[in-house]
Amino acid sequence: MTTAWRGKALIADDDPRNRKLMNTLLRAEGYEVRCVESGAATLAAIADEVPDVLLLDLMMPGMDGFEVVRRLKAGPATRSIAIVMVTALDDEASRSRLAAAGVADVLTKPIDRWELKACLERLVDGGKP
């Protein structure tokens, strides 16, 4: 059985284990996946090719996820990218700040494959909010 192609995903996380896990899960769901390990690399990858969805680690050295989101939302070609923040922070204040920044959804680490699948179905398959 072949999985249907779902779209392009970019994974930005400084932890190679998290990148590998999300890469495996997304490919199994039919996504074409690219991975980067920093905020600056995220912006460079998106300048090269805009993904349908960005799974972005909040806490990365150098440029954190908030700064990446701020820059993407400021650009006309990138403001509509569905951004899913991946973080260990799971408090209401952090979620509110992320929503205000324009993040489409938040997934808490460790990543649950069923939550990831449901999130992607809402954002990519069901249309972007």
LOTI-679826 format. One record per residue: residue in three letters; x, y, z of N, C-alpha, C in turn. Coordinates in Angstrom, 2 decimals, always signed. Example, Ala and Ser with C-alpha at 12.3 -4.5 7.8 and 13.67 -1.06 7.14 Angstrom:
! residues 2
["ALA" [+13.19 -5.69 +7.80] [+12.30 -4.50 +7.80] [+13.20 -3.30 +7.80]]
["SER" [+12.85 -2.25 +7.08] [+13.67 -1.06 +7.14] [+12.90 +0.03 +7.87]]
//
This chain:
! residues 129
["MET" [+0.84 -1.18 +0.00] [+0.00 +0.00 +0.00] [+0.88 +1.24 +0.00]]
["THR" [+0.62 +2.16 -0.90] [+1.40 +3.39 -1.03] [+0.67 +4.53 -0.34]]
["THR" [+1.41 +5.31 +0.43] [+0.84 +6.48 +1.09] [+0.80 +7.63 +0.11]]
["ALA" [-0.33 +8.33 +0.05] [-0.48 +9.46 -0.86] [+0.42 +10.61 -0.43]]
["TRP" [+0.92 +11.34 -1.42] [+1.76 +12.51 -1.14] [+0.90 +13.58 -0.50]]
["ARG" [+1.36 +14.13 +0.63] [+0.57 +15.10 +1.38] [+1.07 +16.52 +1.28]]
["GLY" [+2.34 +16.71 +0.98] [+2.87 +18.05 +0.92] [+4.32 +18.09 +1.38]]
["LYS" [+4.81 +19.32 +1.51] [+6.21 +19.53 +1.91] [+6.26 +20.00 +3.35]]
["ALA" [+7.14 +19.37 +4.11] [+7.31 +19.73 +5.51] [+8.77 +20.08 +5.78]]
["LEU" [+8.96 +21.06 +6.64] [+10.29 +21.42 +7.11] [+10.32 +21.21 +8.61]]
["ILE" [+11.32 +20.48 +9.08] [+11.51 +20.23 +10.51] [+12.73 +21.04 +10.95]]
["ALA" [+12.55 +21.87 +11.98] [+13.64 +22.67 +12.52] [+13.79 +22.35 +13.99]]
["ASP" [+14.84 +21.64 +14.33] [+15.08 +21.24 +15.72] [+16.57 +21.01 +15.90]]
["ASP" [+17.13 +21.51 +17.00] [+18.56 +21.34 +17.23] [+18.92 +19.95 +17.74]]
["ASP" [+17.95 +19.15 +18.13] [+18.20 +17.80 +18.64] [+18.05 +16.79 +17.50]]
["PRO" [+19.14 +16.10 +17.14] [+19.08 +15.16 +16.01] [+18.08 +14.03 +16.24]]
["ARG" [+17.86 +13.63 +17.49] [+16.89 +12.55 +17.76] [+15.47 +13.02 +17.46]]
["ASN" [+15.15 +14.26 +17.82] [+13.82 +14.79 +17.51] [+13.62 +14.93 +16.00]]
["ARG" [+14.66 +15.40 +15.30] [+14.56 +15.52 +13.84] [+14.32 +14.15 +13.21]]
["LYS" [+15.06 +13.16 +13.67] [+14.92 +11.82 +13.10] [+13.53 +11.25 +13.35]]
["LEU" [+13.03 +11.41 +14.57] [+11.69 +10.90 +14.90] [+10.62 +11.56 +14.05]]
["MET" [+10.63 +12.91 +14.01] [+9.60 +13.61 +13.23] [+9.74 +13.32 +11.74]]
["ASN" [+10.97 +13.20 +11.25] [+11.22 +12.86 +9.85] [+10.58 +11.51 +9.52]]
["THR" [+10.82 +10.53 +10.36] [+10.28 +9.19 +10.14] [+8.75 +9.22 +10.14]]
["LEU" [+8.16 +9.91 +11.13] [+6.70 +9.97 +11.23] [+6.08 +10.69 +10.04]]
["LEU" [+6.69 +11.79 +9.62] [+6.14 +12.56 +8.50] [+6.26 +11.81 +7.17]]
["ARG" [+7.40 +11.18 +6.95] [+7.58 +10.41 +5.72] [+6.56 +9.27 +5.64]]
["ALA" [+6.30 +8.63 +6.77] [+5.32 +7.55 +6.81] [+3.91 +8.04 +6.46]]
["GLU" [+3.66 +9.32 +6.70] [+2.36 +9.93 +6.39] [+2.30 +10.50 +4.98]]
["GLY" [+3.41 +10.41 +4.24] [+3.40 +10.85 +2.85] [+3.97 +12.23 +2.59]]
["TYR" [+4.66 +12.81 +3.56] [+5.24 +14.14 +3.38] [+6.65 +14.05 +2.81]]
["GLU" [+6.98 +15.03 +1.99] [+8.35 +15.23 +1.54] [+8.98 +16.09 +2.64]]
["VAL" [+10.08 +15.63 +3.23] [+10.61 +16.26 +4.43] [+12.03 +16.78 +4.21]]
["ARG" [+12.27 +17.99 +4.74] [+13.62 +18.53 +4.87] [+13.83 +18.83 +6.34]]
["CYS" [+15.07 +18.71 +6.80] [+15.39 +18.97 +8.20] [+16.54 +19.97 +8.31]]
["VAL" [+16.41 +20.85 +9.29] [+17.47 +21.80 +9.61] [+17.64 +21.85 +11.12]]
["GLU" [+18.76 +22.44 +11.58] [+19.05 +22.37 +13.00] [+19.14 +23.72 +13.71]]
["SER" [+18.77 +24.80 +13.02] [+18.85 +26.11 +13.68] [+17.82 +27.07 +13.08]]
["GLY" [+17.61 +28.18 +13.79] [+16.70 +29.20 +13.30] [+17.19 +29.81 +11.99]]
["ALA" [+18.48 +30.12 +11.92] [+19.04 +30.71 +10.70] [+18.90 +29.74 +9.53]]
["ALA" [+19.16 +28.46 +9.77] [+19.02 +27.46 +8.71] [+17.57 +27.31 +8.28]]
["THR" [+16.64 +27.52 +9.21] [+15.21 +27.47 +8.88] [+14.86 +28.55 +7.87]]
["LEU" [+15.30 +29.77 +8.16] [+15.01 +30.89 +7.26] [+15.66 +30.69 +5.90]]
["ALA" [+16.87 +30.16 +5.88] [+17.56 +29.91 +4.62] [+16.84 +28.83 +3.81]]
["ALA" [+16.39 +27.77 +4.47] [+15.68 +26.68 +3.78] [+14.37 +27.18 +3.20]]
["ILE" [+13.67 +28.04 +3.95] [+12.39 +28.56 +3.48] [+12.59 +29.56 +2.34]]
["ALA" [+13.69 +30.30 +2.36] [+14.00 +31.20 +1.25] [+14.22 +30.40 -0.03]]
["ASP" [+14.73 +29.18 +0.11] [+14.99 +28.31 -1.02] [+13.71 +27.65 -1.52]]
["GLU" [+12.86 +27.19 -0.59] [+11.61 +26.51 -0.95] [+10.63 +26.60 +0.22]]
["VAL" [+9.47 +27.17 -0.02] [+8.47 +27.37 +1.03] [+7.71 +26.06 +1.27]]
["PRO" [+7.72 +25.58 +2.52] [+7.01 +24.33 +2.83] [+5.51 +24.58 +3.07]]
["ASP" [+4.75 +23.50 +3.07] [+3.33 +23.58 +3.44] [+3.18 +23.72 +4.95]]
["VAL" [+4.11 +23.08 +5.67] [+4.06 +23.10 +7.12] [+5.48 +23.14 +7.67]]
["LEU" [+5.65 +23.88 +8.76] [+6.93 +23.98 +9.46] [+6.75 +23.47 +10.87]]
["LEU" [+7.50 +22.44 +11.26] [+7.54 +21.98 +12.64] [+8.78 +22.59 +13.25]]
["LEU" [+8.58 +23.51 +14.18] [+9.64 +24.38 +14.67] [+9.85 +24.20 +16.17]]
["ASP" [+11.07 +23.87 +16.54] [+11.45 +23.79 +17.94] [+11.48 +25.20 +18.52]]
["LEU" [+10.91 +25.37 +19.68] [+10.88 +26.69 +20.31] [+12.25 +27.10 +20.83]]
["MET" [+12.91 +26.22 +21.55] [+14.17 +26.55 +22.22] [+15.36 +26.00 +21.44]]
["MET" [+15.93 +26.86 +20.60] [+17.13 +26.52 +19.85] [+18.19 +27.56 +20.17]]
["PRO" [+19.47 +27.18 +20.15] [+20.52 +28.16 +20.39] [+20.58 +29.17 +19.25]]
["GLY" [+21.03 +30.37 +19.57] [+21.08 +31.42 +18.55] [+19.72 +32.05 +18.39]]
["MET" [+19.07 +31.77 +17.28] [+17.75 +32.31 +17.01] [+16.68 +31.31 +17.47]]
["ASP" [+15.85 +31.72 +18.44] [+14.83 +30.80 +18.94] [+13.60 +30.79 +18.03]]
["GLY" [+12.66 +29.91 +18.34] [+11.46 +29.76 +17.54] [+10.61 +31.02 +17.46]]
["PHE" [+10.55 +31.79 +18.55] [+9.78 +33.04 +18.51] [+10.31 +34.00 +17.46]]
["GLU" [+11.62 +34.11 +17.37] [+12.23 +35.02 +16.39] [+12.00 +34.51 +14.97]]
["VAL" [+12.08 +33.20 +14.77] [+11.81 +32.64 +13.44] [+10.37 +32.96 +13.03]]
["VAL" [+9.43 +32.75 +13.95] [+8.02 +33.03 +13.65] [+7.84 +34.51 +13.33]]
["ARG" [+8.44 +35.39 +14.12] [+8.31 +36.82 +13.89] [+8.77 +37.19 +12.48]]
["ARG" [+9.90 +36.63 +12.08] [+10.44 +36.95 +10.74] [+9.58 +36.37 +9.63]]
["LEU" [+9.09 +35.16 +9.82] [+8.26 +34.55 +8.79] [+6.93 +35.29 +8.64]]
["LYS" [+6.33 +35.68 +9.74] [+5.04 +36.37 +9.70] [+5.16 +37.78 +9.12]]
["ALA" [+6.37 +38.33 +9.12] [+6.59 +39.67 +8.58] [+6.73 +39.66 +7.05]]
["GLY" [+6.98 +38.50 +6.47] [+7.19 +38.42 +5.03] [+5.95 +38.00 +4.27]]
["PRO" [+5.59 +38.69 +3.21] [+4.38 +38.35 +2.45] [+4.41 +36.94 +1.85]]
["ALA" [+5.58 +36.46 +1.47] [+5.68 +35.14 +0.86] [+5.69 +34.01 +1.89]]
["THR" [+5.90 +34.35 +3.16] [+6.03 +33.31 +4.19] [+4.99 +33.40 +5.31]]
["ARG" [+4.20 +34.44 +5.33] [+3.28 +34.63 +6.47] [+2.18 +33.58 +6.55]]
["SER" [+1.89 +32.90 +5.44] [+0.81 +31.91 +5.47] [+1.28 +30.48 +5.72]]
["ILE" [+2.57 +30.28 +5.96] [+3.07 +28.94 +6.28] [+2.42 +28.47 +7.58]]
["ALA" [+1.91 +27.25 +7.58] [+1.36 +26.66 +8.80] [+2.53 +26.29 +9.71]]
["ILE" [+2.61 +26.94 +10.87] [+3.72 +26.70 +11.79] [+3.21 +25.94 +13.00]]
["VAL" [+3.85 +24.82 +13.27] [+3.56 +24.02 +14.45] [+4.77 +24.13 +15.36]]
["MET" [+4.58 +24.73 +16.52] [+5.68 +24.86 +17.47] [+5.80 +23.56 +18.26]]
["VAL" [+7.00 +23.06 +18.33] [+7.29 +21.83 +19.07] [+8.11 +22.23 +20.28]]
["THR" [+7.58 +21.96 +21.47] [+8.23 +22.47 +22.68] [+7.95 +21.60 +23.89]]
["ALA" [+8.82 +21.72 +24.88] [+8.59 +21.05 +26.16] [+7.74 +21.94 +27.07]]
["LEU" [+7.62 +23.22 +26.73] [+6.80 +24.14 +27.52] [+5.33 +23.85 +27.27]]
["ASP" [+4.57 +23.67 +28.33] [+3.16 +23.36 +28.16] [+2.31 +24.12 +29.17]]
["ASP" [+2.58 +25.42 +29.29] [+1.79 +26.23 +30.21] [+0.92 +27.19 +29.40]]
["GLU" [-0.12 +27.68 +30.00] [-1.08 +28.55 +29.31] [-0.43 +29.84 +28.80]]
["ALA" [+0.47 +30.42 +29.56] [+1.12 +31.66 +29.14] [+1.93 +31.45 +27.86]]
["SER" [+2.67 +30.35 +27.79] [+3.46 +30.06 +26.59] [+2.55 +29.82 +25.40]]
["ARG" [+1.48 +29.06 +25.60] [+0.54 +28.78 +24.51] [-0.12 +30.07 +24.01]]
["SER" [-0.47 +30.95 +24.92] [-1.08 +32.23 +24.53] [-0.10 +33.08 +23.74]]
["ARG" [+1.14 +33.13 +24.19] [+2.16 +33.90 +23.49] [+2.40 +33.34 +22.08]]
["LEU" [+2.41 +32.02 +21.96] [+2.62 +31.38 +20.66] [+1.44 +31.65 +19.73]]
["ALA" [+0.23 +31.57 +20.25] [-0.96 +31.85 +19.43] [-0.94 +33.30 +18.96]]
["ALA" [-0.58 +34.22 +19.84] [-0.51 +35.64 +19.48] [+0.55 +35.89 +18.41]]
["ALA" [+1.60 +35.08 +18.41] [+2.68 +35.24 +17.42] [+2.27 +34.71 +16.05]]
["GLY" [+1.19 +33.92 +16.00] [+0.73 +33.39 +14.72] [+1.01 +31.92 +14.50]]
["VAL" [+1.35 +31.21 +15.57] [+1.59 +29.78 +15.46] [+0.25 +29.06 +15.32]]
["ALA" [+0.15 +28.15 +14.35] [-1.10 +27.46 +14.08] [-1.44 +26.43 +15.14]]
["ASP" [-0.42 +25.76 +15.69] [-0.66 +24.73 +16.70] [+0.61 +24.51 +17.51]]
["VAL" [+0.46 +23.85 +18.65] [+1.58 +23.55 +19.53] [+1.55 +22.06 +19.84]]
["LEU" [+2.69 +21.41 +19.68] [+2.84 +20.01 +20.08] [+3.88 +19.95 +21.18]]
["THR" [+3.56 +19.18 +22.21] [+4.49 +19.06 +23.33] [+5.39 +17.84 +23.16]]
["LYS" [+6.65 +18.05 +23.56] [+7.63 +16.96 +23.55] [+7.40 +16.11 +24.78]]
["PRO" [+7.60 +14.82 +24.70] [+7.93 +14.05 +23.50] [+6.74 +13.99 +22.55]]
["ILE" [+7.03 +13.96 +21.26] [+6.01 +13.97 +20.22] [+5.22 +12.67 +20.24]]
["ASP" [+3.91 +12.82 +20.25] [+3.01 +11.68 +20.13] [+2.60 +11.57 +18.67]]
["ARG" [+2.80 +10.43 +18.06] [+2.56 +10.30 +16.61] [+1.11 +10.55 +16.24]]
["TRP" [+0.18 +10.20 +17.12] [-1.24 +10.39 +16.80] [-1.62 +11.87 +16.90]]
["GLU" [-1.04 +12.58 +17.85] [-1.28 +14.02 +17.95] [-0.68 +14.74 +16.74]]
["LEU" [+0.51 +14.31 +16.34] [+1.15 +14.89 +15.16] [+0.30 +14.66 +13.92]]
["LYS" [-0.17 +13.45 +13.74] [-1.00 +13.12 +12.58] [-2.27 +13.96 +12.57]]
["ALA" [-2.95 +14.06 +13.70] [-4.19 +14.85 +13.78] [-3.92 +16.32 +13.50]]
["CYS" [-2.83 +16.84 +14.02] [-2.45 +18.23 +13.80] [-2.24 +18.49 +12.31]]
["LEU" [-1.50 +17.64 +11.65] [-1.21 +17.81 +10.22] [-2.47 +17.66 +9.38]]
["GLU" [-3.34 +16.76 +9.76] [-4.60 +16.62 +9.03] [-5.42 +17.90 +9.12]]
["ARG" [-5.44 +18.54 +10.29] [-6.18 +19.81 +10.46] [-5.55 +20.92 +9.61]]
["LEU" [-4.23 +21.02 +9.66] [-3.56 +22.15 +9.04] [-3.32 +22.02 +7.55]]
["VAL" [-2.92 +20.85 +7.12] [-2.55 +20.67 +5.71] [-3.70 +20.07 +4.91]]
["ASP" [-4.23 +18.97 +5.38] [-5.29 +18.31 +4.64] [-6.60 +19.09 +4.69]]
["GLY" [-6.89 +19.68 +5.87] [-8.15 +20.39 +6.05] [-8.07 +21.85 +5.67]]
["GLY" [-6.94 +22.30 +5.22] [-6.78 +23.70 +4.86] [-6.18 +24.48 +6.02]]
["LYS" [-5.46 +25.50 +5.69] [-4.79 +26.32 +6.70] [-5.78 +27.27 +7.32]]
["PRO" [-5.63 +27.52 +8.63] [-6.54 +28.43 +9.29] [-6.38 +29.86 +8.80]]
//
